[in-house]
Amino acid sequence: MRRFVSEPLVPSGDGFFTSANGNEPPVPRAFLWRDRRLEIVEIVGRSRSTKVDRGDVYLKRHRFELKAASGETLEVYYDRDVRRGRPQWWLYAIEETV
């Protein structure tokens, strides 16, 4: 069952699943969410969204569909338009195994 979440994620500090390539942020190997550690085992999909500001187009978010070791599918995004004190990684939705 897919569930909308929209909550911040905290990278666990165990390194990265992907390396920084200049085009998108490196995906952490694991995230902390609520009281859980979500270990990433696969990137299922990825996309980008943009915004227009004063006629210029800017890259706003990097979106990823990730598979967790526990079986859940996570829809996460990295927000490039960060305000002071606001987390950059967000869990948009989760599809939990039944």
FIMI-366200 format. One line per 10 residues: number of its first residue (from 1); their letters; for each residue x, y, z of N, C-alpha, C. Coordinates in steps of 0.2 Angstrom, whole numbers, m for minus. Each point is the difference from the previous one (the first is absolute). Layout:
REM FIMI-366200
NUM> A> X Y Z X Y Z X Y Z  ...;
This chain:
REM FIMI-366200
1> MRRFVSEPLV> 4 m6 0 m4 6 0 4 6 0  m1 5 m5 4 6 0 m3 5 4  5 3 4 m2 5 5 3 7 m1  m3 5 0 3 7 0 3 2 6  6 2 0 4 2 7 2 7 0  4 3 m4 2 6 0 4 2 6  5 m4 2 4 2 6 7 0 m2  4 3 4 7 1 m1 4 m7 1  5 m1 m4 4 m6 1 7 2 2  4 m4 4 6 2 2 5 m6 m2;
11> PSGDGFFTSA> 5 2 m4 5 m5 m3 3 m3 7  1 m7 m1 3 m3 6 8 1 1  3 2 m5 7 1 1 4 m6 m2  m3 m5 m3 4 m6 m2 3 0 m7  1 6 m3 2 0 m7 m6 1 m4  2 m1 m7 m5 2 m5 m1 m6 m5  m6 m1 m2 m2 m6 m5 3 2 m7  m1 7 m1 3 2 m7 5 5 2  5 2 m5 5 5 1 m3 6 m3  3 6 3 m1 6 m3 2 1 m7;
21> NGNEPPVPRA> m4 2 m5 2 0 m7 m1 7 m3  m2 5 4 m1 7 m2 m6 1 m3  m4 m5 m1 m7 1 m3 m6 m1 5  2 m5 5 m5 m1 5 3 m1 7  m3 1 6 3 m2 6 2 m7 1  5 m2 4 1 m7 1 m6 m2 5  m2 m6 m1 m5 m3 4 3 m4 5  m2 2 7 3 m4 5 m2 m7 0  4 m4 4 m1 m7 0 m6 m2 5  m1 5 4 m6 m1 5 m2 7 3;
31> FLWRDRRLEI> m7 0 2 m3 5 2 m3 m1 7  0 5 5 m4 m1 6 m6 4 m1  m6 m4 2 m6 3 m1 m4 m3 6  m3 5 4 m3 m1 6 5 m4 4  m2 m6 3 5 m4 3 2 m6 m4  0 1 m6 2 m6 m5 7 2 m4  3 m5 m1 6 1 m5 m2 m4 m6  0 4 m6 m2 m3 m6 6 0 m5  2 m7 m1 6 m1 m4 m2 m1 m7  4 4 m4 m2 0 m7 4 m6 m4;
41> VEIVGRSRST> m4 m4 m4 3 m5 m4 0 1 m7  m5 4 m3 0 1 m7 m4 7 m1  3 3 m6 m4 6 m2 m4 m2 m6  m7 0 1 m4 m2 m5 m2 5 m6  0 6 2 m1 5 m5 3 7 3  0 5 m5 2 7 2 m2 5 m5  m1 6 3 m3 5 m5 2 7 3  m1 5 m3 1 7 2 m6 4 m1  m1 5 4 m5 6 m1 4 6 1  m3 5 m4 3 7 m1 m5 5 3;
51> KVDRGDVYLK> 2 6 1 m4 6 1 2 6 m4  m4 4 m1 1 6 m4 0 6 4  6 4 0 0 6 4 3 6 m4  m4 5 m1 2 6 m4 2 m2 m7  m3 m5 m3 1 m2 m7 5 m5 0  4 m2 5 5 m5 0 m2 m6 3  2 m6 m3 m2 m7 2 5 m2 5  m2 m3 6 5 m2 4 m2 m8 2  5 m4 1 m1 m6 3 m2 0 7  m6 m3 2 m2 1 7 1 m6 4;
61> RHRFELKAAS> m3 m6 m3 1 m6 4 2 m6 m4  4 m4 3 2 m7 m3 m5 m5 4  m4 m4 m4 m4 m5 3 3 m7 m2  m1 m4 5 2 m7 0 m5 m5 2  m1 m5 m3 m4 m6 3 5 m5 2  0 m2 6 5 m4 3 m3 m6 3  4 m6 0 m2 m6 3 4 m1 6  m4 m1 6 4 m1 7 1 m7 1  5 m2 4 1 m7 1 m6 m3 4  m4 3 3 m6 m2 4 m5 m2 m5;
71> GETLEVYYDR> 0 2 m7 m5 m1 m5 m4 6 m2  0 5 4 m4 6 m2 3 4 m6  m4 3 m4 2 4 m5 m1 7 3  5 5 m1 0 6 3 0 5 m6  m4 5 0 0 6 m4 3 6 4  6 1 m2 4 6 3 2 5 m4  1 6 2 3 5 m4 5 4 4  5 3 m4 5 4 3 m2 7 m3  m1 5 5 m2 6 m1 6 5 m1  1 3 m6 6 4 m1 m2 7 3;
81> DVRRGRPQWW> m6 2 0 m2 7 3 m1 0 7  6 m1 4 0 m1 7 0 7 3  m5 0 5 0 6 5 4 m2 6  3 5 4 4 m1 6 m4 m4 5  3 m6 2 m2 m4 4 m5 m6 m2  m1 1 m7 m5 m5 m3 4 m6 m2  m2 m6 1 3 m6 m3 0 0 m7  4 m4 m3 1 0 m8 m3 m6 m2  0 m6 3 m3 m6 m2 m7 m1 3  m5 m2 m4 m7 m1 2 m3 m6 m2;
91> LYAIEETV> m4 m4 4 m3 m6 m1 m7 3 m3  m2 m1 m6 m6 2 m3 m5 m5 2  1 m6 m2 m5 m5 1 4 m7 1  m4 m5 3 3 m6 1 m5 m6 m2  2 m5 m3 m4 m5 m1 3 m6 4  m4 m2 5 2 m5 5 m2 m7 m2  4 m5 1 m2 m7 m1 m5 m2 5  m4 m4 m2 m6 m2 4 2 m7 3;
